[in-house]
Amino acid sequence: NPETLEILGSGMQVRDFSFVADTVQALLLLADTGVPGEVYNVASGEVTSVRTLAERILHLRGLIGRTKLTCSGSSWAGDAQRWEVDISKMRALGFHPEFTLADGLRRVIEWFDTSHS
């Protein structure tokens, strides 16, 4: 429904989104240089609220002012309010995310538009 977009919860839940190409590069780096049995966090190192993510998507799709953004106020039991991880061990191995959230969203939207048109 292009007229409304409902977010579960308050929309203030925080996540650390990672573009798939960055995740693949991190996993390849770990395969080459990671220490077996060690724990590594793979993420972008940039936290974003779910509401901000939705607003960015609406903006990129040209739906600001057309689509009403609402929050349900509640989510499922156990929904984490903050997923933020330390990627310093990955950075020490030479990992540096190449894609910002904005870059990743633009690429996903372009892919979706070209493959579903």
N, C-alpha and C positions, 0 to 999 in steps of 0.2 A: 504494500500500500504506500504509494509515494506521498500521501498526505500526512502520515504519522509514523514515527519511529519510537518504539518504547524500549527503554533500557531497563534491564532487571536491576533491582537495588536502587541505591541513591545516585548512581552514576559517578560517584567519587571513588569507587574502587580503583586502585592503582595497579598497573601492570607494566612489565618491561618487555615490550614487543621486539621481536627480532625478525628481520627480513630473511627469507629462506636462503638466499645466496650467502648471506653472512653466516648463517647457521651451518651450512654445508662447509664453508671455508674453515670454520672453527672445528668441525668434526674431522676434517682432513688434517688440520694442524695437530689435533690431539692424536690421531692415528700415527703421525710421524714423530711427535716430540712429547706427547703426554706420558706421564708416569703411570704404569698399570696399577690399578687399585686406588688411585687418587681421585678425589672428587673435584670436578671443574664445573663452574656455572657458565652456561652459554646464553648470552643475552646481549642486548644493545648497550646496556649501561645507562639508558635514558628511560625514566619512568613517565608514564602518561596515564591520566585518568580515563576511564571508559567513556565518560561524557565528552572529554576533549577529542578522543578518537572518533566518536560519532559525529561531532561537530566538524571535524576535518573532512570526514567522508562526505557529509552533506555539502560542504563548501566545494570540494573537488567535483562533485556530481552536479553542481549548480542548483542545489535544492534548498539553500538558505532562504528563508522567508516563504517557502512553499511547503516544506515538510515540518510539522510540529514535532519537536523532540520532548518526550515525556519520560519520567522515571517511575517505575512501579512501586518503589519504596521498599520492596522486599525481594529477596532472592531465595535460592535454595539453601537448605541447611548446610553449613560448613563452607559456604562461599568465602574465600579469602578476601579480605578487604585490601590487603597490600601485598603484592608480589614484586619485591625488589631484591635483586641479588648483587653480590659483589663479584665483578668479573676481573679483579686484579690478577688472579692466577693465570687467566687466559691472556691478559695483556702482557704479563711477564714472559709468556711463550711467543709473543709477537702478534697476537690477535688484536686487530683494530677494525671494528665494524665500519664498513664502507657506506652503508645506506642509512640515512636518517628515516624516521617514521614517515615524513612527508614524501621522500623519494620512494619508499616502499609502497605507500598507498597509491601514488601516481602510477607506478609500474603495474600494480595489481589491477587497478581500474583500466589502464590501457589494455592489458592482457584480456581482461574480462570483456571489454568492449569489442576487441578484434576477434576473439574466439566465440563470442555468442551473438554476433550480428548476422 
